[in-house]
Amino acid sequence: MPEAVLCSSPELESGDTVRELPGGLLRLVDEIHEQVGLFAWKETANTFSDWSERDLRVLAHQAWRDAPTMETARAKPGFDQFALYDPEFRQWHFVQADEVIASV
């Protein structure tokens, strides 16, 4: 798997691997990670190139299995949080969406 490189212009490599993010999106992603205390997320993402496909699938399966769910009586629940999965500590983090949007 190729190494992930995150910078300020959008491009895709073969295999639909994201190599670069637009500046505005990168700023938003950075801000969300900072809000939950995951300051070294880029370094962690870059380690995925060393992981086997099986290990990445196990990680993704665990993240989905552990994802909290919300039940609501309303047809369309309101959106008010971003959720991030920390692959190092195998846990979800949440941040209020309005806090992130206000700071970007």
Backbone as XML, in Angstrom:
<?xml version="1.0"?>
<chain id="A" units="angstrom">
  <residue number="1" name="MET">
    <atom name="N" x="0.845" y="-1.173" z="0.000"/>
    <atom name="CA" x="0.000" y="0.000" z="0.000"/>
    <atom name="C" x="0.889" y="1.234" z="0.000"/>
  </residue>
  <residue number="2" name="PRO">
    <atom name="N" x="0.597" y="2.264" z="-0.844"/>
    <atom name="CA" x="1.434" y="3.446" z="-0.907"/>
    <atom name="C" x="1.299" y="4.292" z="0.362"/>
  </residue>
  <residue number="3" name="GLU">
    <atom name="N" x="2.332" y="5.054" z="0.649"/>
    <atom name="CA" x="2.317" y="5.927" z="1.820"/>
    <atom name="C" x="1.342" y="7.071" z="1.590"/>
  </residue>
  <residue number="4" name="ALA">
    <atom name="N" x="0.561" y="7.406" z="2.622"/>
    <atom name="CA" x="-0.370" y="8.524" z="2.524"/>
    <atom name="C" x="0.395" y="9.825" z="2.696"/>
  </residue>
  <residue number="5" name="VAL">
    <atom name="N" x="0.137" y="10.762" z="1.800"/>
    <atom name="CA" x="0.752" y="12.070" z="1.891"/>
    <atom name="C" x="-0.375" y="13.082" z="1.918"/>
  </residue>
  <residue number="6" name="LEU">
    <atom name="N" x="-0.416" y="13.899" z="2.942"/>
    <atom name="CA" x="-1.504" y="14.848" z="3.087"/>
    <atom name="C" x="-0.980" y="16.265" z="2.896"/>
  </residue>
  <residue number="7" name="CYS">
    <atom name="N" x="-1.478" y="16.936" z="1.878"/>
    <atom name="CA" x="-1.091" y="18.315" z="1.654"/>
    <atom name="C" x="-2.261" y="19.082" z="1.061"/>
  </residue>
  <residue number="8" name="SER">
    <atom name="N" x="-2.032" y="20.143" z="0.327"/>
    <atom name="CA" x="-3.115" y="21.067" z="0.040"/>
    <atom name="C" x="-3.736" y="21.024" z="-1.352"/>
  </residue>
  <residue number="9" name="SER">
    <atom name="N" x="-3.503" y="20.024" z="-2.177"/>
    <atom name="CA" x="-4.190" y="19.960" z="-3.467"/>
    <atom name="C" x="-4.740" y="18.557" z="-3.691"/>
  </residue>
  <residue number="10" name="PRO">
    <atom name="N" x="-5.956" y="18.457" z="-4.280"/>
    <atom name="CA" x="-6.599" y="17.150" z="-4.405"/>
    <atom name="C" x="-6.049" y="16.333" z="-5.571"/>
  </residue>
  <residue number="11" name="GLU">
    <atom name="N" x="-5.691" y="15.096" z="-5.302"/>
    <atom name="CA" x="-5.290" y="14.162" z="-6.347"/>
    <atom name="C" x="-5.562" y="12.757" z="-5.853"/>
  </residue>
  <residue number="12" name="LEU">
    <atom name="N" x="-5.817" y="11.843" z="-6.768"/>
    <atom name="CA" x="-5.990" y="10.441" z="-6.416"/>
    <atom name="C" x="-4.960" y="9.615" z="-7.160"/>
  </residue>
  <residue number="13" name="GLU">
    <atom name="N" x="-4.386" y="8.669" z="-6.486"/>
    <atom name="CA" x="-3.468" y="7.729" z="-7.114"/>
    <atom name="C" x="-4.282" y="6.514" z="-7.551"/>
  </residue>
  <residue number="14" name="SER">
    <atom name="N" x="-3.672" y="5.582" z="-8.261"/>
    <atom name="CA" x="-4.368" y="4.363" z="-8.640"/>
    <atom name="C" x="-4.794" y="3.624" z="-7.390"/>
  </residue>
  <residue number="15" name="GLY">
    <atom name="N" x="-5.912" y="2.918" z="-7.468"/>
    <atom name="CA" x="-6.421" y="2.193" z="-6.312"/>
    <atom name="C" x="-7.232" y="3.075" z="-5.382"/>
  </residue>
  <residue number="16" name="ASP">
    <atom name="N" x="-7.609" y="4.286" z="-5.823"/>
    <atom name="CA" x="-8.419" y="5.203" z="-5.033"/>
    <atom name="C" x="-7.800" y="5.554" z="-3.683"/>
  </residue>
  <residue number="17" name="THR">
    <atom name="N" x="-6.492" y="5.580" z="-3.596"/>
    <atom name="CA" x="-5.813" y="5.996" z="-2.381"/>
    <atom name="C" x="-5.688" y="7.511" z="-2.398"/>
  </residue>
  <residue number="18" name="VAL">
    <atom name="N" x="-6.196" y="8.166" z="-1.377"/>
    <atom name="CA" x="-6.107" y="9.617" z="-1.319"/>
    <atom name="C" x="-4.674" y="10.004" z="-1.012"/>
  </residue>
  <residue number="19" name="ARG">
    <atom name="N" x="-4.088" y="10.772" z="-1.873"/>
    <atom name="CA" x="-2.704" y="11.214" z="-1.691"/>
    <atom name="C" x="-2.660" y="12.638" z="-1.142"/>
  </residue>
  <residue number="20" name="GLU">
    <atom name="N" x="-3.614" y="13.465" z="-1.509"/>
    <atom name="CA" x="-3.599" y="14.858" z="-1.093"/>
    <atom name="C" x="-5.027" y="15.332" z="-0.863"/>
  </residue>
  <residue number="21" name="LEU">
    <atom name="N" x="-5.194" y="16.293" z="0.039"/>
    <atom name="CA" x="-6.498" y="16.858" z="0.329"/>
    <atom name="C" x="-6.503" y="18.341" z="-0.016"/>
  </residue>
  <residue number="22" name="PRO">
    <atom name="N" x="-7.648" y="18.865" z="-0.463"/>
    <atom name="CA" x="-7.722" y="20.315" z="-0.702"/>
    <atom name="C" x="-7.439" y="21.058" z="0.604"/>
  </residue>
  <residue number="23" name="GLY">
    <atom name="N" x="-6.828" y="22.241" z="0.513"/>
    <atom name="CA" x="-6.434" y="23.016" z="1.684"/>
    <atom name="C" x="-7.544" y="23.219" z="2.698"/>
  </residue>
  <residue number="24" name="GLY">
    <atom name="N" x="-8.744" y="23.596" z="2.251"/>
    <atom name="CA" x="-9.866" y="23.813" z="3.168"/>
    <atom name="C" x="-10.273" y="22.542" z="3.881"/>
  </residue>
  <residue number="25" name="LEU">
    <atom name="N" x="-10.276" y="21.440" z="3.165"/>
    <atom name="CA" x="-10.634" y="20.162" z="3.774"/>
    <atom name="C" x="-9.554" y="19.703" z="4.745"/>
  </residue>
  <residue number="26" name="LEU">
    <atom name="N" x="-8.289" y="19.891" z="4.372"/>
    <atom name="CA" x="-7.193" y="19.533" z="5.254"/>
    <atom name="C" x="-7.268" y="20.342" z="6.550"/>
  </residue>
  <residue number="27" name="ARG">
    <atom name="N" x="-7.578" y="21.618" z="6.447"/>
    <atom name="CA" x="-7.722" y="22.472" z="7.641"/>
    <atom name="C" x="-8.845" y="21.954" z="8.530"/>
  </residue>
  <residue number="28" name="LEU">
    <atom name="N" x="-9.974" y="21.566" z="7.940"/>
    <atom name="CA" x="-11.101" y="21.029" z="8.713"/>
    <atom name="C" x="-10.712" y="19.715" z="9.397"/>
  </residue>
  <residue number="29" name="VAL">
    <atom name="N" x="-10.065" y="18.821" z="8.660"/>
    <atom name="CA" x="-9.638" y="17.537" z="9.221"/>
    <atom name="C" x="-8.642" y="17.767" z="10.355"/>
  </residue>
  <residue number="30" name="ASP">
    <atom name="N" x="-7.694" y="18.676" z="10.162"/>
    <atom name="CA" x="-6.740" y="19.022" z="11.222"/>
    <atom name="C" x="-7.469" y="19.529" z="12.463"/>
  </residue>
  <residue number="31" name="GLU">
    <atom name="N" x="-8.409" y="20.429" z="12.249"/>
    <atom name="CA" x="-9.137" y="21.037" z="13.370"/>
    <atom name="C" x="-9.930" y="19.989" z="14.153"/>
  </residue>
  <residue number="32" name="ILE">
    <atom name="N" x="-10.583" y="19.083" z="13.460"/>
    <atom name="CA" x="-11.349" y="18.030" z="14.140"/>
    <atom name="C" x="-10.419" y="17.167" z="14.977"/>
  </residue>
  <residue number="33" name="HIS">
    <atom name="N" x="-9.297" y="16.758" z="14.416"/>
    <atom name="CA" x="-8.334" y="15.939" z="15.162"/>
    <atom name="C" x="-7.776" y="16.695" z="16.369"/>
  </residue>
  <residue number="34" name="GLU">
    <atom name="N" x="-7.471" y="17.979" z="16.191"/>
    <atom name="CA" x="-6.944" y="18.772" z="17.308"/>
    <atom name="C" x="-7.974" y="18.901" z="18.425"/>
  </residue>
  <residue number="35" name="GLN">
    <atom name="N" x="-9.228" y="19.098" z="18.071"/>
    <atom name="CA" x="-10.290" y="19.254" z="19.071"/>
    <atom name="C" x="-10.410" y="18.028" z="19.979"/>
  </residue>
  <residue number="36" name="VAL">
    <atom name="N" x="-10.119" y="16.844" z="19.449"/>
    <atom name="CA" x="-10.225" y="15.628" z="20.269"/>
    <atom name="C" x="-8.876" y="15.194" z="20.835"/>
  </residue>
  <residue number="37" name="GLY">
    <atom name="N" x="-7.824" y="15.976" z="20.561"/>
    <atom name="CA" x="-6.522" y="15.687" z="21.144"/>
    <atom name="C" x="-5.647" y="14.747" z="20.339"/>
  </residue>
  <residue number="38" name="LEU">
    <atom name="N" x="-5.984" y="14.503" z="19.080"/>
    <atom name="CA" x="-5.197" y="13.606" z="18.229"/>
    <atom name="C" x="-4.298" y="14.446" z="17.312"/>
  </residue>
  <residue number="39" name="PHE">
    <atom name="N" x="-3.279" y="15.053" z="17.906"/>
    <atom name="CA" x="-2.419" y="15.987" z="17.183"/>
    <atom name="C" x="-1.491" y="15.297" z="16.187"/>
  </residue>
  <residue number="40" name="ALA">
    <atom name="N" x="-1.130" y="14.048" z="16.424"/>
    <atom name="CA" x="-0.183" y="13.328" z="15.554"/>
    <atom name="C" x="-0.904" y="12.403" z="14.572"/>
  </residue>
  <residue number="41" name="TRP">
    <atom name="N" x="-2.107" y="12.767" z="14.155"/>
    <atom name="CA" x="-2.899" y="11.881" z="13.308"/>
    <atom name="C" x="-2.249" y="11.623" z="11.958"/>
  </residue>
  <residue number="42" name="LYS">
    <atom name="N" x="-1.529" y="12.590" z="11.408"/>
    <atom name="CA" x="-0.888" y="12.389" z="10.108"/>
    <atom name="C" x="0.205" y="11.322" z="10.199"/>
  </residue>
  <residue number="43" name="GLU">
    <atom name="N" x="0.975" y="11.376" z="11.275"/>
    <atom name="CA" x="2.018" y="10.375" z="11.480"/>
    <atom name="C" x="1.402" y="8.984" z="11.618"/>
  </residue>
  <residue number="44" name="THR">
    <atom name="N" x="0.296" y="8.901" z="12.355"/>
    <atom name="CA" x="-0.398" y="7.619" z="12.508"/>
    <atom name="C" x="-0.908" y="7.128" z="11.162"/>
  </residue>
  <residue number="45" name="ALA">
    <atom name="N" x="-1.516" y="8.015" z="10.388"/>
    <atom name="CA" x="-2.026" y="7.632" z="9.060"/>
    <atom name="C" x="-0.892" y="7.152" z="8.162"/>
  </residue>
  <residue number="46" name="ASN">
    <atom name="N" x="0.261" y="7.775" z="8.258"/>
    <atom name="CA" x="1.390" y="7.361" z="7.429"/>
    <atom name="C" x="1.892" y="5.967" z="7.787"/>
  </residue>
  <residue number="47" name="THR">
    <atom name="N" x="1.655" y="5.510" z="9.008"/>
    <atom name="CA" x="2.089" y="4.155" z="9.381"/>
    <atom name="C" x="1.231" y="3.089" z="8.715"/>
  </residue>
  <residue number="48" name="PHE">
    <atom name="N" x="0.058" y="3.445" z="8.225"/>
    <atom name="CA" x="-0.815" y="2.452" z="7.609"/>
    <atom name="C" x="-0.182" y="1.812" z="6.380"/>
  </residue>
  <residue number="49" name="SER">
    <atom name="N" x="0.756" y="2.498" z="5.751"/>
    <atom name="CA" x="1.413" y="1.908" z="4.585"/>
    <atom name="C" x="2.241" y="0.688" z="4.981"/>
  </residue>
  <residue number="50" name="ASP">
    <atom name="N" x="2.588" y="0.576" z="6.266"/>
    <atom name="CA" x="3.351" y="-0.576" z="6.755"/>
    <atom name="C" x="2.453" y="-1.718" z="7.239"/>
  </residue>
  <residue number="51" name="TRP">
    <atom name="N" x="1.155" y="-1.466" z="7.336"/>
    <atom name="CA" x="0.222" y="-2.474" z="7.835"/>
    <atom name="C" x="-0.177" y="-3.417" z="6.701"/>
  </residue>
  <residue number="52" name="SER">
    <atom name="N" x="-0.452" y="-4.663" z="7.051"/>
    <atom name="CA" x="-0.955" y="-5.604" z="6.046"/>
    <atom name="C" x="-2.426" y="-5.295" z="5.769"/>
  </residue>
  <residue number="53" name="GLU">
    <atom name="N" x="-2.888" y="-5.740" z="4.617"/>
    <atom name="CA" x="-4.301" y="-5.546" z="4.280"/>
    <atom name="C" x="-5.190" y="-6.202" z="5.335"/>
  </residue>
  <residue number="54" name="ARG">
    <atom name="N" x="-4.793" y="-7.361" z="5.810"/>
    <atom name="CA" x="-5.569" y="-8.055" z="6.842"/>
    <atom name="C" x="-5.659" y="-7.219" z="8.115"/>
  </residue>
  <residue number="55" name="ASP">
    <atom name="N" x="-4.530" y="-6.644" z="8.556"/>
    <atom name="CA" x="-4.525" y="-5.828" z="9.773"/>
    <atom name="C" x="-5.410" y="-4.588" z="9.623"/>
  </residue>
  <residue number="56" name="LEU">
    <atom name="N" x="-5.381" y="-3.978" z="8.444"/>
    <atom name="CA" x="-6.238" y="-2.818" z="8.206"/>
    <atom name="C" x="-7.711" y="-3.203" z="8.222"/>
  </residue>
  <residue number="57" name="ARG">
    <atom name="N" x="-8.024" y="-4.373" z="7.651"/>
    <atom name="CA" x="-9.418" y="-4.840" z="7.672"/>
    <atom name="C" x="-9.874" y="-5.136" z="9.098"/>
  </residue>
  <residue number="58" name="VAL">
    <atom name="N" x="-9.010" y="-5.743" z="9.898"/>
    <atom name="CA" x="-9.338" y="-6.030" z="11.296"/>
    <atom name="C" x="-9.596" y="-4.720" z="12.042"/>
  </residue>
  <residue number="59" name="LEU">
    <atom name="N" x="-8.743" y="-3.721" z="11.813"/>
    <atom name="CA" x="-8.915" y="-2.420" z="12.455"/>
    <atom name="C" x="-10.249" y="-1.786" z="12.060"/>
  </residue>
  <residue number="60" name="ALA">
    <atom name="N" x="-10.557" y="-1.804" z="10.773"/>
    <atom name="CA" x="-11.819" y="-1.224" z="10.299"/>
    <atom name="C" x="-13.012" y="-1.973" z="10.877"/>
  </residue>
  <residue number="61" name="HIS">
    <atom name="N" x="-12.934" y="-3.300" z="10.923"/>
    <atom name="CA" x="-14.019" y="-4.095" z="11.493"/>
    <atom name="C" x="-14.218" y="-3.746" z="12.969"/>
  </residue>
  <residue number="62" name="GLN">
    <atom name="N" x="-13.126" y="-3.637" z="13.704"/>
    <atom name="CA" x="-13.214" y="-3.298" z="15.122"/>
    <atom name="C" x="-13.827" y="-1.910" z="15.310"/>
  </residue>
  <residue number="63" name="ALA">
    <atom name="N" x="-13.414" y="-0.957" z="14.487"/>
    <atom name="CA" x="-13.951" y="0.398" z="14.597"/>
    <atom name="C" x="-15.457" y="0.406" z="14.367"/>
  </residue>
  <residue number="64" name="TRP">
    <atom name="N" x="-15.926" y="-0.285" z="13.329"/>
    <atom name="CA" x="-17.364" y="-0.339" z="13.054"/>
    <atom name="C" x="-18.099" y="-1.077" z="14.160"/>
  </residue>
  <residue number="65" name="ARG">
    <atom name="N" x="-17.513" y="-2.151" z="14.656"/>
    <atom name="CA" x="-18.144" y="-2.916" z="15.733"/>
    <atom name="C" x="-18.306" y="-2.063" z="16.990"/>
  </residue>
  <residue number="66" name="ASP">
    <atom name="N" x="-17.310" y="-1.237" z="17.277"/>
    <atom name="CA" x="-17.323" y="-0.421" z="18.482"/>
    <atom name="C" x="-18.008" y="0.928" z="18.310"/>
  </residue>
  <residue number="67" name="ALA">
    <atom name="N" x="-18.448" y="1.236" z="17.102"/>
    <atom name="CA" x="-19.078" y="2.536" z="16.856"/>
    <atom name="C" x="-20.369" y="2.653" z="17.658"/>
  </residue>
  <residue number="68" name="PRO">
    <atom name="N" x="-20.503" y="3.725" z="18.409"/>
    <atom name="CA" x="-21.746" y="3.920" z="19.157"/>
    <atom name="C" x="-22.897" y="4.174" z="18.200"/>
  </residue>
  <residue number="69" name="THR">
    <atom name="N" x="-24.053" y="3.769" z="18.598"/>
    <atom name="CA" x="-25.245" y="3.987" z="17.780"/>
    <atom name="C" x="-26.233" y="4.846" z="18.556"/>
  </residue>
  <residue number="70" name="MET">
    <atom name="N" x="-27.125" y="5.469" z="17.824"/>
    <atom name="CA" x="-28.129" y="6.329" z="18.442"/>
    <atom name="C" x="-29.496" y="5.906" z="17.935"/>
  </residue>
  <residue number="71" name="GLU">
    <atom name="N" x="-30.392" y="5.733" z="18.861"/>
    <atom name="CA" x="-31.767" y="5.450" z="18.484"/>
    <atom name="C" x="-32.582" y="6.711" z="18.703"/>
  </residue>
  <residue number="72" name="THR">
    <atom name="N" x="-33.453" y="6.990" z="17.760"/>
    <atom name="CA" x="-34.268" y="8.191" z="17.862"/>
    <atom name="C" x="-35.663" y="7.921" z="17.319"/>
  </residue>
  <residue number="73" name="ALA">
    <atom name="N" x="-36.622" y="8.602" z="17.887"/>
    <atom name="CA" x="-37.997" y="8.471" z="17.419"/>
    <atom name="C" x="-38.228" y="9.362" z="16.197"/>
  </residue>
  <residue number="74" name="ARG">
    <atom name="N" x="-37.340" y="10.346" z="15.992"/>
    <atom name="CA" x="-37.477" y="11.241" z="14.842"/>
    <atom name="C" x="-37.014" y="10.536" z="13.570"/>
  </residue>
  <residue number="75" name="ALA">
    <atom name="N" x="-37.591" y="10.915" z="12.448"/>
    <atom name="CA" x="-37.218" y="10.307" z="11.170"/>
    <atom name="C" x="-35.771" y="10.643" z="10.801"/>
  </residue>
  <residue number="76" name="LYS">
    <atom name="N" x="-35.369" y="11.878" z="11.026"/>
    <atom name="CA" x="-34.017" y="12.304" z="10.687"/>
    <atom name="C" x="-33.391" y="12.955" z="11.917"/>
  </residue>
  <residue number="77" name="PRO">
    <atom name="N" x="-32.488" y="12.255" z="12.578"/>
    <atom name="CA" x="-31.843" y="12.867" z="13.759"/>
    <atom name="C" x="-30.959" y="14.039" z="13.356"/>
  </residue>
  <residue number="78" name="GLY">
    <atom name="N" x="-30.832" y="14.991" z="14.254"/>
    <atom name="CA" x="-29.980" y="16.146" z="13.986"/>
    <atom name="C" x="-28.513" y="15.769" z="14.048"/>
  </residue>
  <residue number="79" name="PHE">
    <atom name="N" x="-27.717" y="16.445" z="13.247"/>
    <atom name="CA" x="-26.272" y="16.231" z="13.210"/>
    <atom name="C" x="-25.626" y="17.289" z="14.082"/>
  </residue>
  <residue number="80" name="ASP">
    <atom name="N" x="-24.850" y="16.868" z="15.090"/>
    <atom name="CA" x="-24.199" y="17.866" z="15.920"/>
    <atom name="C" x="-22.793" y="17.482" z="16.375"/>
  </residue>
  <residue number="81" name="GLN">
    <atom name="N" x="-22.258" y="16.354" z="15.889"/>
    <atom name="CA" x="-20.923" y="15.936" z="16.307"/>
    <atom name="C" x="-20.163" y="15.291" z="15.154"/>
  </residue>
  <residue number="82" name="PHE">
    <atom name="N" x="-18.829" y="15.419" z="15.229"/>
    <atom name="CA" x="-17.939" y="14.646" z="14.382"/>
    <atom name="C" x="-17.405" y="13.507" z="15.244"/>
  </residue>
  <residue number="83" name="ALA">
    <atom name="N" x="-17.245" y="12.343" z="14.663"/>
    <atom name="CA" x="-16.675" y="11.197" z="15.377"/>
    <atom name="C" x="-15.398" y="10.759" z="14.672"/>
  </residue>
  <residue number="84" name="LEU">
    <atom name="N" x="-14.354" y="10.524" z="15.459"/>
    <atom name="CA" x="-13.072" y="10.062" z="14.936"/>
    <atom name="C" x="-12.651" y="8.809" z="15.679"/>
  </residue>
  <residue number="85" name="TYR">
    <atom name="N" x="-12.123" y="7.855" z="14.947"/>
    <atom name="CA" x="-11.626" y="6.631" z="15.564"/>
    <atom name="C" x="-10.112" y="6.735" z="15.708"/>
  </residue>
  <residue number="86" name="ASP">
    <atom name="N" x="-9.622" y="6.502" z="16.906"/>
    <atom name="CA" x="-8.188" y="6.526" z="17.185"/>
    <atom name="C" x="-7.656" y="5.102" z="17.023"/>
  </residue>
  <residue number="87" name="PRO">
    <atom name="N" x="-6.907" y="4.827" z="15.941"/>
    <atom name="CA" x="-6.434" y="3.460" z="15.695"/>
    <atom name="C" x="-5.362" y="2.994" z="16.682"/>
  </residue>
  <residue number="88" name="GLU">
    <atom name="N" x="-4.683" y="3.922" z="17.331"/>
    <atom name="CA" x="-3.660" y="3.519" z="18.302"/>
    <atom name="C" x="-4.281" y="2.996" z="19.594"/>
  </residue>
  <residue number="89" name="PHE">
    <atom name="N" x="-5.292" y="3.695" z="20.092"/>
    <atom name="CA" x="-5.912" y="3.310" z="21.358"/>
    <atom name="C" x="-7.248" y="2.602" z="21.169"/>
  </residue>
  <residue number="90" name="ARG">
    <atom name="N" x="-7.627" y="2.405" z="19.897"/>
    <atom name="CA" x="-8.851" y="1.657" z="19.560"/>
    <atom name="C" x="-10.082" y="2.222" z="20.279"/>
  </residue>
  <residue number="91" name="GLN">
    <atom name="N" x="-10.271" y="3.553" z="20.124"/>
    <atom name="CA" x="-11.439" y="4.169" z="20.746"/>
    <atom name="C" x="-11.951" y="5.329" z="19.896"/>
  </residue>
  <residue number="92" name="TRP">
    <atom name="N" x="-13.231" y="5.624" z="20.053"/>
    <atom name="CA" x="-13.873" y="6.721" z="19.349"/>
    <atom name="C" x="-13.738" y="7.997" z="20.159"/>
  </residue>
  <residue number="93" name="HIS">
    <atom name="N" x="-13.623" y="9.112" z="19.452"/>
    <atom name="CA" x="-13.607" y="10.448" z="20.052"/>
    <atom name="C" x="-14.679" y="11.277" z="19.345"/>
  </residue>
  <residue number="94" name="PHE">
    <atom name="N" x="-15.293" y="12.174" z="20.107"/>
    <atom name="CA" x="-16.356" y="13.012" z="19.553"/>
    <atom name="C" x="-16.073" y="14.478" z="19.844"/>
  </residue>
  <residue number="95" name="VAL">
    <atom name="N" x="-16.463" y="15.333" z="18.919"/>
    <atom name="CA" x="-16.310" y="16.778" z="19.084"/>
    <atom name="C" x="-17.562" y="17.439" z="18.506"/>
  </residue>
  <residue number="96" name="GLN">
    <atom name="N" x="-18.007" y="18.483" z="19.180"/>
    <atom name="CA" x="-19.186" y="19.213" z="18.713"/>
    <atom name="C" x="-18.902" y="19.843" z="17.352"/>
  </residue>
  <residue number="97" name="ALA">
    <atom name="N" x="-19.771" y="19.618" z="16.402"/>
    <atom name="CA" x="-19.572" y="20.123" z="15.045"/>
    <atom name="C" x="-19.552" y="21.651" z="15.017"/>
  </residue>
  <residue number="98" name="ASP">
    <atom name="N" x="-20.414" y="22.308" z="15.798"/>
    <atom name="CA" x="-20.453" y="23.767" z="15.754"/>
    <atom name="C" x="-19.165" y="24.394" z="16.267"/>
  </residue>
  <residue number="99" name="GLU">
    <atom name="N" x="-18.479" y="23.741" z="17.206"/>
    <atom name="CA" x="-17.192" y="24.240" z="17.705"/>
    <atom name="C" x="-16.140" y="24.185" z="16.598"/>
  </residue>
  <residue number="100" name="VAL">
    <atom name="N" x="-16.125" y="23.104" z="15.861"/>
    <atom name="CA" x="-15.139" y="22.943" z="14.780"/>
    <atom name="C" x="-15.429" y="23.939" z="13.660"/>
  </residue>
  <residue number="101" name="ILE">
    <atom name="N" x="-16.675" y="24.019" z="13.250"/>
    <atom name="CA" x="-17.056" y="24.886" z="12.140"/>
    <atom name="C" x="-16.780" y="26.343" z="12.485"/>
  </residue>
  <residue number="102" name="ALA">
    <atom name="N" x="-17.016" y="26.731" z="13.734"/>
    <atom name="CA" x="-16.783" y="28.116" z="14.162"/>
    <atom name="C" x="-15.299" y="28.459" z="14.138"/>
  </residue>
  <residue number="103" name="SER">
    <atom name="N" x="-14.437" y="27.470" z="14.324"/>
    <atom name="CA" x="-13.007" y="27.754" z="14.392"/>
    <atom name="C" x="-12.301" y="27.665" z="13.048"/>
  </residue>
  <residue number="104" name="VAL">
    <atom name="N" x="-12.979" y="27.178" z="12.018"/>
    <atom name="CA" x="-12.359" y="27.031" z="10.694"/>
    <atom name="C" x="-12.567" y="28.259" z="9.856"/>
  </residue>
</chain>
